[in-house]
Amino acid sequence: ADQLVAIIDVTAEMDDAVGDRTGAERAERIEERSDEIEERLLEERGGEDSGYKVEIVSLYNGGLHSAYVFRTYTNVKLVMAPELQIGFFGGDPDNFTFPRYNLDFAFFRVYDDEDRPLRTDEHFPFAADGIDQGEPVFIVGNPGSTSRLQTVAELIFRRDVSDRAILDFLRDRAEVFADYIDAFPEEAEEYDLRNVLFGLLNSDKAYSGQLEGLADPVILARRGDTERSFRDAIAADPALSARYTGLIDEMADLQVSKRAAQDGFGAFLALTVGDYASPTLHRALLAFQIVNARQQGAPEEATADLMEQLMEVGNKPAVLDQMLVEARIRGFIEAYGDGERWILSLLGGRTPEGAAAVVVENSALADSAQAVEAVRTGTIDANDPALRFVGFYVPALVRFQGVVAQAADREAEIAALLGRARYEIYGTDVPPDATFSLRIADGVVTGYPYNGTEAPASTTFYGMYDRHYAFAPAYAEDPEESPWALPDRWQTPPEGLDLATPVNFVTTVDIIGGNSGSPVLDADLRVVGVVFDGNIESLPGDYIYLPELNRSVTVDARGILEALDHVYDMDRIVVELVDGALHEDEAAADAARR
């Protein structure tokens, strides 16, 4: 657990190090100077064993740099987490929606060096009385990433090419995993494949919402208006004009250049992403690089990292592995066509299914231990079918990577310059894109219009039970398969549980992926909830914030306390949250509440 204790502006130091360098040299100097600053500031606080750490955070696409100093606590223990069915109530159908009825929370306790619960002056008290509609709230958290400073041309490229390729990939792999899970439920359970499928479906929903927003001419027009105002501000100032004129147009030209390689965005996506890739093809790509490096006389240490990566690639069931190889072949054909010479060689006159079977059934790289041994000892056959498979597509991959890399270096430089220009013109009136660094955002508790009616500001346990029972007939043959199934202890409302207690509420606070788990504070800086999601209308929030409909979804502190008290009978946690008193055991806490 990290506690932010200081933010230090180091922009001047970073700019001095970078100067007018570009490309790889620029990136190298940024890394070197970051390491120097981090080491210096850490030494000022006692060095590596002091319990502190320092990170350089870049804002405005590298236009501004800050050193974040954290106090680190390593003795952290889980106190309580509810059942998956109640934390993930509604499953994928309810994901990114509202009204919601989720108790998606967990409690951890931080301990000091002597294994005692940490006492700290800096903390937010828990609000047992919650929050009302119309009241202001603040979310303190680490939003992951946004693209609100990207140019319109970049957004259009994402809409037409890169994000479209990602969405197609997600849907294809979700179908593969769903088919396998249906056919082999026991193996799916052993390999935790339902969680993999949920990750794919979750990302599918997110990218679908983002692409729908980018297809909305009103949203793009609003982004275009903002960009024109930015251009005008640059043009109106001779000093700014001298440094920044033409950069937005150059960025647009780079997007055009990348379209020459657009087929590769889908074909070569996630080649080595462990959850979604064929382990045989993943190992084959690593083995291909190791074998080539050795043939060119590279010393053993030059391939040590690749060898380590190879050792980390675990096995998947052979049938699933083959299905993933087949999916990769289909992706190649969809991107480049079935007449491409290297694809014809890869297929060898077979169907995608047949070619995939040859690879998985006959390659030494289909098994983790066998693959590591063969590559380590240099006994891997040059005609191994998986190795040959990779050899057929690598030239196309290298061409694709070359085009993208050439554009990417200049894109990063332009983005940093435009970030600096925005900061010079607008200061902090225009916030930087999210970077997983600590942010504070404000808003109010309020509902919104949706689906031809109104979404309330908050939901209650009444609604949770209604959702559970309303869907029960559809899952009568297998109730546990229902996304709205409740854990056993929740099936019948426990005595004393007030069903009118708020469970979830929505706010206008601007959040993004990465904010989940962030505390929601009231005007007195008391915790009134824990944010865990956004509504479906929030998905375009990656590149534009629309306060009319964008809502963050929060677990209500009152719902948490009600569940702890009447469902889980955890008086000790309730007393600690509400009164700040830590009792020895449940009996002592129960006695203190009487």
N, C-alpha and C positions, 0 to 999 in steps of 0.2 A: 504494500500500500504506500502510495506517495502523497506527501503533503507539500503543495507549492508554498515556498516561503519567500521567494524573491524573483523579480523580473528585471533584468538589466539590459538596456539598449546597447547593442554591439554593432549597429549598422555601420558606423564609421570604420571600425576595425575590419569588418568584412569587405567593405568597398575598397579599402586601401589594399587589401590582399589580392582582390580580383583585378582591379585596374581595368584595362581595356581587353583583357584576355577573353577568348571565346572558346566554345566547344569543350573538348575533353580537358584542355589546360585550365579553363575556367572552373570546371567541376572539381578538378584536382586541388586547385588553390582554395576553393570553398571548404572542401573536406579538411585540408591541412590546417587552415586558420580556425575552423570549428574545433578541431582537436586541441589546438593550442589554447584557445579561450577556455574550453571545458576543463582542461588540465590545470590552468592557472587558477580559475575560480574554485575548483575543488580543493586545491592546495591551501587556499585562503581559509577554507573551512575544516582543515585537518586531514585532507587526503582521502584515499580510497576507503579507509577503515572508519571514517568519521560518521557514517550513516547518512551522508548526503550524496546526491548525484546532480550533474549539470547537463542540460540538453540545449542545443542551439535550435531555436524555432524560427523559421522563415515565414514572413507574412507578405501579403501583396505580391505573390509569385516571386519572392526573393528580393522585393524592393525594400524590405525592412527586416532586420534580424534582431532577435532578443535571446538572451541567455536565461533559461528558466532553471532556478535552483530548487531542488526538492529534498525534503527530509523523508528518508525511506524507512519503512517499518516492514520487517520480514516475518515477524511472529504474528500471523493472522490465522484465525480459526473460524470455521463455519459454526454458526450458532443455530440457525434454523432456515429451512427451505421447504416450502409446501410441495405437495404432490405435483407431478408434471401435468396431470389432467386439469388441475385448477389454475396452475400458472400459465398453461397454454390452452386454456378453455376456448373452444371454437376452432382450434387448429388452423390449417391454412385457409379455409373459407372465411374466417373472421379476421385473419391477418390483414393489417393496414385498413381496418374499418372502424367505424363507431356507429351506434352504441356497442360497447364492449363490457365484459363481465369477468375480467382476469385478475387473479391475485398473483401477478408476476413480480415477486419480490424475494429477497433472501437477506438474512442478516449475518454479518461477520463481526467479530470482535478483534481489535488490535491489542496485543500484549507488549509490555515493556521487556527489557533485557532480562528481568528476573521473573518473567512469566506471570506478571500481574496485569490485570486489565489496565490499559493505558489511561492515565488521567491527563487531560489537556485543557487548557483554557479556551482553545479555539474549537467550538463545536456549535451545531445548530440543534436547539431543543425540538422535541417532537410535539406536534400540536394535536392534542386529543380532540379538540373541538372542530378541527378541519377548516374548510374554506367555503365561502358562499359565492353564488353567481355574481359576476360583476366586479369582484375584488381583484386587485393586482397580485401577480405572482412573478417569481423569478426562478429561472432554472440555471443551476451552476453545473457545468459538465464539460465533456470533451467531444464536441461534434467532429465527426470523422473527416469528410471532405465535401466540398461543394465546387461548382463551376460557374459561379456568378460573375467572375471577372473574365471568363472566356469571351472571345469575340463571337459575333453572330455567325461568321463563316465557320468557326470551329463547331458551333452548335449544329449547324446544318450538316457538316460532315458526320458528326455523331449520329444525327437523325437518319441520314441516308446510308451510312457505311458501318462505322465501328460499333455503335450501340445496337444497330439492327443485327449485325453479325453475332453479337453477344446474346441477344434475345433468342435468335434462332438456335444457337448452341445450347442455351439453357433448356429450351423446350425439347430439343432432340434428346439430350441426356436425361431429362426428367422422364421421358417416355421409356428410355432404355431401363432406367432403374425401377420404374413402376412395373414394367413387364417382368423384370427379374423377381421383384418382391412378390408379385402375385403368383409366380410359378414356383418359387423356392422360399416360402416364408420363414422356415427354420434357419436356413443359411443367412437370409437377410437379417434376422435377429442377431445371429452370431457376429456378423460384421457391422452391425449398427447402421444398416443401409437406409432405414426410414429417416434417420437424421440427415443423411446425405440428400435424400429426396426432398426433405423439407427445405434444406438449404437452397436447392435448385428452384423449388416452387416459390420460396420467399424472394429470391433474386428475380425470378420471372415476373412476379407482381411488381417489383420495384422498377425494373427496366420497362415494363409495359406502361406503367404510369408516367414515367419520364418521357418515353417516346410519344405517348398520346399528347403530352404537353407540348413537345417540340413540333408536333403536327398541327397545333392550334395556331392559326395565323395571328390571332390577337396577342398571344404570348410572344411570338417572334417579333411582332410589330413593336411591342413594349420594349423588348430588348434592343431593337433597332433604334428606337427613340433615345434610349439611354446612350447607345454608342455614338449617335450623331451629336448629342450634347457634349460628350467627351471629346470628340473630334473638334467641335467648335471651340471648346475651352483651350485645347492645345493650340489651335490656329490663332486664337486671340492674343496669345502671349509669345512674343518673338523668341524669348529664351527657351520656352517649352517647345515651340515649333521647330527650332533648330535641332533639338535633340530627339523629338519623338514623331515628327510628321512622317507619314509613309509606313509606319510600323503596322498599323491595322491592315493596310492593303497588302503588305508583304505577308502577313499571317494568312490572309485569304489566298494568296498565291501558293503558299505551302500546302493548304488543304487541297487545292487542285492537283498539285504534284503527287500527293498521296493516293489520289484516285487511280493513278496508273498501277497501283499495287493492291487495289481494293479486294481482289479475289482472295488474297492471303489472309485478310482479317478474319474470315470465317474458317478457312481451311486449317490454319495453324494455331487456332485459339486453344489455350490450356493444354498444350502438349505434355506438360510436366506438372500439372496440378493434380496432386495425388488422389484426391477423392474422385475426380471426374475422368482421369486418364486411364487407359489400359496400362497395367503395370508392366506387361511385356514390352510394349512400345516405349514406355518411359525408360525402362532399363536399356532398351536398344539404342535410344538416342544418346544416352550417357556412354554406353559401350562404344558406339560409333566414334564419339569424340576422343575417347581414351585410346582406341586402336589407332586412329589417325595421328594423334599426337605422338604415339610411340613410333609409328612408321617414319615420322619426320625427325626422329632423334631426340624428342623431348625427354628430359630426365624424369625419374619417378615422381619427384616432389611436385612437378608441374601438373600432374594429373591426380594429386592427392585429394583435392576438393571434389573432383568428379567421382573418384572412387568412394569417397565418403557418402556422397549423394546416392550412388548406386546401392550401397549397403542399407540405406534408409528406405528404399522402395519395398514395401511389403507386398504380400500376395493378396489377390482377390480370387474368388471362386472361378474356376476355369471357364465356365459358361458365361459368367459376367465379363470376364476378360475378353472372350471372343466377341461378345456383343459390342463391347467398346471399340475393339479393332474394326469391326464392321461399320460402326457409326462413324469412325474416323475416315474410312474409305468413302462412305457415302458423302461425307462433308467435302472431301477432295473432289469428287465427281460433280457435286452441286456447284462448287466454286469455279472449277476449271473446265468442266465438261468431260465426257467419257472418251473424247478423241485425243486428249493430251497424251503425248508420247510416254511421259514418265508414269502416267496413270495406267496406260495399257501395259507397260512393263510390270508395274506393281500388281496388277490383276492377273497377269499371266494366262489370259483366256478364261478366267474363272469369274463367277459372280462375286460381289462383295462378301457374301456369307461364306462362299467357298474359299476365297483368299484369306479371310480372317481365320478360318479353321486351320489352314495350312500353317499359318504363323504360330498360333497358340499351341497346336498339337505337336509341332516339330522343332520348336526353338528351344535351345538351352537357356534362353533368357526368360522362359515362362515361369521358372521357379527362382525365388530369391537366392537361396543358398547355392544352387547350381550356377546361377548367373555370376555371383560374386566370385566363386572359385574359378570359373572359366576365364573371366576377365582378368583376375589377379594373376593367374598363372600363364596367361597369354595363350591358352588353348582354345579360345573361342574360334569356331570355324568361320572363315571369311564368307562362306556360303550359307551361314545360318539364316533361316528365312526372315527372322525379325530384323537382323542386321541388314540384309538386302532390302527389306521393306524401307528402312530408314534411308539407305543409300539412294533409293529411287526418288524420294521427295526432297532430300536435303538441298540440291541445287535450287529448286523453286523456293524453298524456305530462305536460303541465303539471299536470293534476289529480293524477296519480300522484305527481309530484315534490313537490307541495305537501303532501300528506298525510305523505309520508315525511320531508320536511325539518322539518315541524312537530314530529314525534315525535323526530327525531334530535337536535335541539338540547337538548331536555330529557333524553333518554337519556344524552347526554354529561355533563350536569351531575350526574345521579343516579349514573352510573358513577364519576365522580370522588369524589363524597361517600361512596359505599360503599367505594371504594378506600381513602379516608382512614380510614374506620371500621375496616376490616380491619387496617390498619397500626396503628391505636391499640390494637386488641384483641390482635392476634397478633404484632405486630412483624414481624421477618423470618422467623418460624417458618413462615408461609405465604408462599411466594415470589410475586413479582408475575408477571403475564402476560408472555410473551416480547414484546420490542419491537425486535428486530434489534440490540439492544445486547449488549455482551460479558457472557457468563455462564460460570460454571464449574459443571459437574454431575459427580456421582460415581456409581459403580456397580461391578459385578463382571463378569468374563467367565464366562458360563454359558449352557448350552443351555436348552431349554424343551420342554414337551409340545406336539405339533402333529399334526394329521391322523391321530390314533390311534396315534402312535408318539412318538419323541423326536428333536428337532433337536439335532445336536451343537453344541458351543461353537464349532468351527471347521471349515472345509472345506479341501481340498487340490487340487493340480493334477490328481490322479487323478480327482477328481470332475468337474473342468472337461472333461477329455477324454471321460469317460463321457457327460456331457451332450451334448457335440458329436456323438459317434458314435451315441448312442441315438436322436437325432432325425434323423440323416442320411437314413434310408430315406424318411421322410415328405417330404423335399425333394430327392429324387434327381434330378428333372427340372430343378430350378433351385436348386442348393446355396447360392448366395449369398443367396437369399431367407430362409434359415433364421435365426431370431433367435440360434441357437446356432452359427452359422458362425464359424470362426476365421480370422484373417489368415493370409496365405500362410506367413509365417515361423514360425507356430505350428502349422501343419498336422501336421508330424512333430516330436515332442519333440526339441529340440536336444540335442546331446551335452553331458552334464554337468548337465542340468536335473534336479533332485531332485523327482520328482513327489509326494513325501510332504510337501513344504513347504506350510505353511498359506497359503491365499490370502485368505480372509475369516474373520472371527469376529464373534460377537454379544456384546453386553453389556446390562446392565440400566440403563445410563445413560439418563436422560430427555432425549430430543432432539425436535426438530420441524423442519419445513421451514425452511431457512436454515442449518442446522448442517452441511450437506454441505461437505466440505473442511476441517472442523475437525480439529485434531490430537487423537489419543487418547494420553494420557500414563499411564505406570505410576507406582508409588509413589515412584520416584526422579526423576520428572518427565522421563522419556525418552520420545520419540515411538515408540509401538509400533504405530501405525496411523493411518489417515485415515478418518473416518466418511463414508459416502456415501448411506446409506438407512436406512429402518426397515422392520421386517417388517409384514405385513398386519394383525397384531394391534395394531400401534402407532397405527393411524389414528385411533381415538377419543382419542388423546393430545392432540388439540386442546382437549378440555374435561375430561379425567380421565386420570390416570396409573395404569396397572394393572401393577404390577411382576411379577405372575405370568407374563404373556405378552408384555408390551411389550419389544421389543428393538431396539437400534440396531445397524446392520450396518456393518462396518468392513473396509477393505482392510488386510491384515496387513503390517507392515513387512518381515517375512521374505519374503513373496511378492514385494513390490516389489524387494527386493535381489536375489532369485533371478532375476527376470525381467531386471533391468538387467544382471546379470552374464552369464547364460547365453543369453538370447534376443536382447538388444539389444547386447551387448558394449560396454557403456558403463562401463568401469572408472573413468574420470575422475569420474563422478557417484558411483559406489559409494565410492570413496576419500574424496571430499568429505563424503559422508553419514556414513560410519563413523569416519573418522579426523580429519575437519575440515581436511584438506590439499587445496589446490587446485593441480593440476598444469597445466602449460602445454598439454599435448596428451594424446591417448589413449595414445600409446606410452610417455610418461613415467609415466602412471598405471599402465599394465600392468606396467612394469618395477618400480615400487615395490611391487607386490603379490607379486612372485616371491620 
